[in-house]
Amino acid sequence: MQCTELKALKSALKCFGEVVREMGQRNPAVFLDYDGSLTPIVDDPDSAFLHPATKAVLMKAKEAFPLGIISGRDLDDLARRVGLEGVTLAGSHGFDIMLKDGRRLGEGRWSGFGMELDLALKELAEAVGRIGGVKIERKRFAVTVHYRQARAGDKERILKEFDSVASKHESLRKSYGKTVAELLPKAEWNKGTALLEILTEEGLSEQTHFVFFAGDDVTDEDAFKVVKRRGIGIFVGEPERQTEAEYQLSSPDELRSFIERLLANECVKNRQ
Ligand SMILES: [Mg+2]
């Protein structure tokens, strides 16, 4: 039996003083995942909306420091849910980026995968589309099978069928999250590389900005790796596996409180 102890993470709220010391004189640049980080995980992904209190904090945050949201959601869907101008957004796990000035990155880069994704969508619809509780979504740069609402007894079959469709598409790669299985372009691209590109494009250098990234799922690990060198990673929730994040917040409510603390700290900084 394998018994690996999970590394203990420090609370980003309880250790707030330490976080601020690490940041030093640099400004914060805050990047966040959406589902499970800014909003609690819900049975139907369509009903994951920002709490008005969270939206209010994000409105203040975007005026105080660079703010971005990097999600597995389709970019248009994410933009509708966030509903704020002046925030950097990345959809499809970073394959589709809209900088805060509205500039788009990545569109032409991955458009060659469209036909393959369409074909995979058709095959997945045939293979698992009729299973109760399964939802298949074609995002601009991914095909996602949502099975949170499927019967427990069907989950093994859904994943087996997903594997079998995936094996027919050499130009796509599999990615898994909390009760989702996805096919993405097979490319060296992820939330981490997307975050690095955003930092470069928005002129947020190592000397001037300390980067925070908060996320809760497997695809967030790539971004945690990147911020190890540029700032800190914050895991939202209770990790059930090893994570590259060093800090933790127990829930989206705690993440909101953390951003409020950062804002209060920035006000103090600006008054000096
Ligand atoms: Mg998430």
Boltz pocket constraint, residues with backbone or C-beta under 6 A from the ligand:
constraints:
  - pocket:
      binder: B
      contacts: [[A, 33], [A, 34], [A, 35], [A, 36], [A, 37], [A, 215], [A, 216], [A, 217]]
      max_distance: 6.0
